[in-house]
């Protein structure tokens, strides 16, 4: 019996040994493929981060006769086979300046006097049409192809409206603007953006307003990148509201309310299918939410940082303020931009485990950076600051121009809404 059992055991090993080897080989192959896929994905993200870290100054605009803070930047949206032709910048001297996208040569200037400008946006389907919000209660539209200095279309608000934020949806059909609080009223005002821009200075009345969802200044408006009916708003009341404007009334339109517990300075969309929203606050906080979890038991908060200045380690340097963020589709990664009062720019990557420094851009600006526009097609970056300089950064570029200007000191005629980077909102002048 002992001998028979021994022979039986040997037979089992002979028969099943190839199967055992096959299973081991399969597990090894699966592990290799999984590891290789992860390594490939990490390499893709790392490649993007390397490109960002290698950004260098390619072009620098000439200083104008009337230097001013560069508060907001946008580039024209080109057809797929073309490149952006124009850059528009809103300035603290109540003007919009338009530049050539590639050379940064100055093209023309529009004045918003006596109102104060708050933001600038190009249309999505017409690369020569640019909009801006104004404190005189209007949204103005210019066509940069025309010699006229007058707005080709004016979208008027209600008598008490002072617009401090706005955006136009991805189909160029709807404009939404946010107001300052007047007495107890705060509004999101909507217009039909369609119209005849060949007829100079035509005026359009609002379609309607939302008036119940915020109780303080609406500082930011941002439409969804691909869904024209979705818009997110942020205010100094700390609330970030998401609306579906296809609904019949404000109550039904309000999809979600997220609370940052601080005054909102920047908002944006991120994630696959842009189902996430994020915001920055005037005391340099950061919040990130996943709207895909609204109908689940999972928490919608992905990350909350009370003060980014304390959370990001910058070797031999410091982080003084946040400027904004952008979602990179290829890398499926959210990146933030911050900086120093001396002009250095910090690029940070964002994950659910926190923020990490990607790189620092030095030698460009000599004062606080106020605005940026990131072109993900060619990985270029436009920045504008309190030194009145507009810079174009490209990976590995070499600047062929004169040395950068010294720090500018502009008198107190700058825009009323000078941004104060302070840990206390109480000391911030509205």
C-alpha positions in Angstrom: 0.0 0.0 0.0 2.9 2.4 0.8 4.5 1.7 -2.6 1.2 2.1 -4.4 0.6 5.5 -2.7 4.1 6.7 -3.5 3.6 5.8 -7.2 0.2 7.5 -7.2 1.7 10.7 -5.9 4.4 10.7 -8.6 1.7 10.2 -11.3 -0.3 13.2 -10.0 2.8 15.4 -10.1 3.7 14.3 -13.7 0.1 14.9 -15.0 -0.6 18.3 -13.3 2.9 19.9 -13.3 2.3 21.6 -16.7 -1.0 23.0 -15.5 0.7 24.4 -12.4 3.4 26.0 -14.6 0.7 27.4 -16.8 -1.1 29.1 -13.9 2.2 30.5 -12.5 3.1 31.8 -16.0 -0.4 33.4 -16.3 -0.1 35.1 -12.9 3.3 36.3 -13.8 2.2 37.7 -17.2 -0.9 39.4 -15.6 1.3 41.0 -13.0 3.8 42.2 -15.6 1.0 43.7 -17.8 -0.6 45.4 -14.8 2.7 46.8 -13.6 3.6 47.9 -17.1 0.3 49.6 -17.6 0.7 51.5 -14.3 4.2 52.4 -15.2 3.0 53.7 -18.6 0.2 55.8 -16.9 2.7 57.2 -14.5 5.1 58.0 -17.3 2.4 60.0 -19.1 1.7 62.1 -16.1 5.4 62.5 -15.4 6.0 63.6 -19.0 3.4 66.4 -18.6 5.0 67.4 -15.4 8.4 67.5 -17.0 7.0 69.7 -19.8 5.5 72.1 -17.2 8.8 72.2 -15.2 10.7 73.0 -18.4 8.6 76.1 -19.3 10.7 79.1 -20.2 10.0 82.6 -21.5 9.4 82.6 -25.3 8.0 86.1 -25.7 7.5 89.2 -23.7 5.1 92.0 -24.6 6.3 95.6 -24.9 5.3 97.9 -22.0 2.6 100.3 -23.0 2.7 104.1 -22.4 0.2 103.7 -19.6 1.4 100.7 -17.5 -1.3 98.8 -15.7 -1.9 95.6 -13.7 -2.9 92.7 -16.0 -5.9 91.2 -14.2 -7.4 88.6 -16.6 -6.3 86.8 -19.8 -8.1 84.8 -22.4 -7.1 83.5 -25.9 -9.3 83.1 -28.9 -10.7 79.6 -29.6 -9.4 78.5 -33.0 -10.7 75.9 -35.5 -9.1 72.5 -35.1 -6.7 73.0 -38.0 -5.6 76.5 -36.8 -3.9 78.1 -33.9 -5.2 80.8 -31.6 -4.8 84.2 -33.2 -5.5 86.7 -30.4 -4.9 87.3 -26.7 -7.2 89.7 -24.8 -6.1 91.2 -21.4 -8.2 93.2 -19.0 -6.2 95.9 -17.3 -6.5 98.0 -14.1 -6.7 101.2 -16.2 -10.2 100.2 -17.3 -9.1 98.9 -20.7 -9.0 95.7 -22.8 -5.8 95.2 -24.8 -5.6 92.7 -27.7 -2.3 91.1 -28.8 -1.2 88.7 -31.5 -1.1 85.2 -29.9 2.3 84.2 -31.3 4.3 87.4 -31.2 2.6 89.3 -28.4 2.6 92.4 -30.6 0.0 94.9 -29.5 -3.0 95.1 -31.9 -5.7 97.4 -30.4 -7.3 98.7 -27.1 -10.8 99.2 -25.9 -11.8 101.5 -23.0 -14.6 100.7 -20.5 -14.6 104.1 -18.9 -16.2 105.1 -16.6 -16.8 101.6 -15.5 -14.3 99.1 -14.1 -13.6 95.9 -16.0 -14.1 92.5 -14.4 -13.0 89.7 -16.7 -12.5 89.1 -20.4 -13.7 86.1 -22.5 -13.5 85.2 -26.2 -16.5 83.6 -27.9 -16.1 79.8 -28.5 -17.2 79.8 -32.1 -16.0 83.2 -33.3 -12.4 83.9 -32.6 -12.6 87.6 -33.2 -15.4 88.3 -30.8 -14.5 89.2 -27.2 -16.7 90.0 -24.2 -16.1 91.8 -20.8 -18.1 92.5 -17.7 -18.3 96.1 -16.5 -19.2 97.7 -13.2 -21.6 100.1 -15.1 -24.1 97.2 -15.3 -23.3 96.0 -18.8 -21.6 93.1 -20.6 -19.9 94.6 -23.7 -18.9 92.8 -26.9 -16.2 93.8 -29.3 -15.1 92.5 -32.7 -11.3 92.8 -33.0 -11.5 92.8 -36.8 -13.3 96.2 -36.8 -11.6 99.5 -36.5 -14.4 101.0 -34.3 -13.7 101.5 -30.6 -17.3 101.1 -29.8 -18.8 97.9 -28.5 -20.7 96.0 -31.3 -23.2 94.7 -28.8 -24.2 95.7 -25.2 -26.0 93.4 -22.8 -27.6 95.7 -20.2 -28.5 94.6 -16.6 -31.0 96.1 -14.2 -30.4 99.6 -12.7 -28.7 98.5 -9.5 -26.5 95.8 -11.1 -22.7 96.1 -10.7 -21.2 93.1 -12.5 -18.0 91.6 -11.0 -17.9 88.2 -12.8 -19.3 86.6 -15.9 -18.9 83.8 -18.4 -20.4 82.6 -21.8 -21.4 79.0 -22.3 -19.6 76.6 -24.7 -22.3 77.0 -27.4 -22.1 80.8 -27.3 -25.9 81.0 -26.6 -26.1 82.2 -23.0 -24.2 84.8 -21.0 -24.3 84.8 -17.2 -23.0 87.6 -14.9 -22.7 87.9 -11.2 -23.4 91.1 -9.2 -22.2 92.8 -6.1 -24.6 92.8 -3.2 -26.7 95.9 -3.2 -28.7 96.2 0.0 -30.0 92.6 0.3 -29.9 91.7 -3.4 -27.4 89.5 -5.2 -28.1 88.3 -8.7 -27.0 85.9 -11.4 -28.2 87.7 -14.6 -28.7 85.8 -17.9 -28.9 87.0 -21.6 -29.4 85.4 -24.9 -26.0 85.9 -26.5 -27.2 85.5 -30.1 -27.5 88.7 -32.0 -26.3 90.9 -34.9 -22.8 92.0 -34.1 -22.6 93.8 -37.5 -24.9 96.6 -36.1 -22.8 98.7 -33.8 -24.0 99.2 -30.2 -27.1 97.2 -30.2 -28.5 96.6 -26.7 -30.1 93.5 -25.3 -32.1 93.1 -22.1 -31.8 90.1 -19.7 -33.7 86.9 -20.1 -34.0 86.7 -16.3 -32.2 86.3 -13.0 -31.4 83.9 -10.1 -31.7 85.8 -6.8 -32.1 83.3 -4.0 -29.0 81.1 -4.1 -26.3 83.5 -2.9 -26.4 86.2 -0.3 -23.2 88.1 -1.0 -21.0 89.3 -3.9 -20.9 86.7 -6.8 -17.2 86.7 -7.5 -16.9 83.9 -10.1 -19.0 82.3 -12.8 -17.9 79.3 -14.9 -19.9 77.3 -17.4 -19.2 73.6 -18.0 -16.7 73.1 -20.8 -18.9 70.8 -22.9 -22.4 70.9 -21.4 -23.9 74.3 -22.2 -26.7 74.2 -19.6 -24.4 73.6 -16.6 -22.9 76.6 -14.7 -21.1 76.9 -11.4 -21.0 80.2 -9.3 -19.0 81.2 -6.3 -19.4 84.1 -3.9 -18.0 85.8 -0.9 -20.6 83.9 1.2 -18.4 80.8 0.7 -21.0 78.9 -1.4 -20.3 77.2 -4.7 -23.5 76.5 -6.5 -24.1 74.3 -9.5 -27.1 75.0 -11.8 -28.8 73.4 -14.7 -30.3 76.4 -16.5 -32.5 74.2 -18.6 -34.8 73.9 -15.6 -37.9 76.1 -15.3 -37.0 77.9 -12.1 -34.1 78.6 -9.8 -35.1 76.0 -7.1 -35.2 73.2 -9.7 -32.1 74.5 -11.4 -29.9 74.3 -8.3 -28.2 70.9 -8.5 -25.7 71.2 -5.7 -24.5 73.6 -3.0 -20.9 73.1 -1.7 -19.6 75.2 1.2 -16.0 76.3 1.2 -16.4 78.3 4.5 -14.5 81.2 2.9 -14.8 83.9 0.2 -14.4 82.4 -3.3 -11.5 83.7 -5.6 -11.5 81.1 -8.3 -13.7 78.2 -9.5 -13.3 75.5 -12.3 -14.3 72.1 -13.6 -12.1 69.0 -13.6 -12.1 65.2 -13.9 -13.2 62.8 -16.7 -16.4 64.2 -18.3 -15.8 67.2 -16.0 -17.9 65.9 -13.2 -15.8 67.6 -10.5 -15.6 71.2 -9.4 -13.0 73.0 -7.4 -12.5 76.4 -5.8 -9.9 78.6 -4.3 -10.5 81.2 -1.6 -9.3 84.7 -0.8 -7.4 83.3 2.2 -5.6 80.8 0.0 -7.7 77.7 0.8 -8.6 75.0 -1.7 -11.7 72.7 -2.0 -12.4 69.9 -4.5 -15.7 68.1 -4.9 -16.9 65.1 -7.0 -20.5 65.7 -8.3 -20.7 62.1 -9.5 -21.2 61.1 -5.9 -24.2 63.3 -5.3 -26.7 60.3 -5.7 -24.5 57.9 -3.8 -23.5 57.2 -0.2 -19.9 58.3 -0.9 -18.7 61.7 0.3 -18.4 64.3 -2.5 -15.4 66.1 -1.0 -12.2 64.9 -2.6 -9.8 67.3 -0.9 -10.0 70.3 1.4 -6.9 72.4 2.2 -7.4 75.2 4.7 -4.3 77.1 3.7 -2.2 76.0 0.7 0.7 78.1 1.8 1.2 75.7 4.7 0.5 72.5 2.8 2.9 72.8 -0.1 6.6 72.4 0.5 8.7 74.8 -1.6 12.4 74.3 -1.1 14.4 77.5 -0.5 11.3 79.5 -1.4 7.7 80.1 -0.3 4.1 80.2 -1.6 2.3 83.5 -1.0 -0.9 83.2 -3.0 -3.0 81.2 -5.4 -3.9 82.4 -8.9 -6.0 79.6 -10.4 -6.1 76.1 -11.8 -6.6 74.0 -14.9 -7.6 70.4 -15.6 -5.2 68.6 -18.0 -7.3 66.1 -20.0 -4.3 64.0 -21.4 -2.8 63.5 -18.0 -6.3 63.4 -16.2 -4.7 65.7 -13.7 -5.7 68.9 -12.0 -2.9 71.5 -11.8 -2.9 74.7 -9.7 -0.9 77.9 -10.1 0.4 80.0 -7.3 3.3 82.4 -6.7 5.4 84.8 -4.7 5.1 88.5 -4.5 8.5 88.7 -6.1 7.1 87.2 -9.3 8.1 83.6 -9.1 5.4 81.1 -10.3 4.7 77.8 -8.6 3.1 74.9 -10.5 1.4 72.3 -8.4 -0.4 69.0 -9.1 -3.5 68.0 -7.2 -4.5 64.5 -6.0 -6.9 63.2 -3.4 -3.8 62.7 -1.2 -2.9 66.3 -1.4 -0.9 68.9 -3.4 2.7 68.6 -4.6 5.1 71.0 -6.3 5.8 70.3 -10.0 8.1 73.2 -10.6 8.9 76.9 -10.2 9.2 79.5 -13.0 11.6 82.2 -12.2 13.1 85.2 -14.0 9.9 86.3 -15.7 7.8 88.6 -13.6 9.1 91.0 -11.0 5.8 91.4 -9.0 2.7 89.5 -8.1 1.2 87.4 -11.0 -2.6 88.2 -11.3 -3.7 86.2 -14.3 -2.8 83.3 -16.6 -4.1 81.3 -19.5 -2.9 77.7 -20.2 -3.0 76.4 -23.7 -3.1 72.6 -23.4 -2.7 72.1 -27.2 0.9 73.2 -27.2 1.5 73.2 -23.4 2.2 77.0 -23.5 1.4 79.4 -20.7 0.5 83.1 -20.7 0.9 85.1 -17.5 0.2 88.7 -16.6 1.0 90.5 -13.4 1.4 93.7 -11.4 4.6 94.5 -13.2 2.5 95.2 -16.3 4.2 92.4 -18.2 2.5 89.8 -20.5 4.7 86.7 -20.9 4.4 83.7 -23.1 6.1 80.5 -21.7 6.9 77.4 -23.8 8.7 74.1 -22.9 12.4 74.6 -23.5 12.0 78.0 -25.1 14.9 80.6 -25.2 13.9 84.2 -24.9 15.3 86.6 -27.5 14.6 90.0 -26.1 15.9 92.6 -23.8 16.3 92.0 -20.1 13.1 92.1 -18.0 12.0 95.4 -16.6 12.4 96.4 -13.0 9.5 96.2 -10.6 6.8 98.6 -11.4 5.1 100.7 -8.7 1.7 101.9 -9.9 -0.1 104.6 -8.1 -3.4 104.0 -6.3 -5.4 104.6 -9.5 -5.4 100.8 -9.9 -8.6 98.8 -10.0 -10.8 99.2 -6.9 -10.7 95.4 -6.3 -7.0 95.0 -5.6 -6.7 91.5 -4.3 -5.2 91.2 -0.8 -3.5 87.9 0.1 -4.2 87.7 3.7 -5.2 85.0 6.1 -8.0 87.1 7.5 -11.0 88.1 5.4 -11.9 90.9 7.9 -9.0 93.0 6.6 -9.9 92.5 3.0 -11.3 95.6 1.3 -14.2 94.8 -1.0 
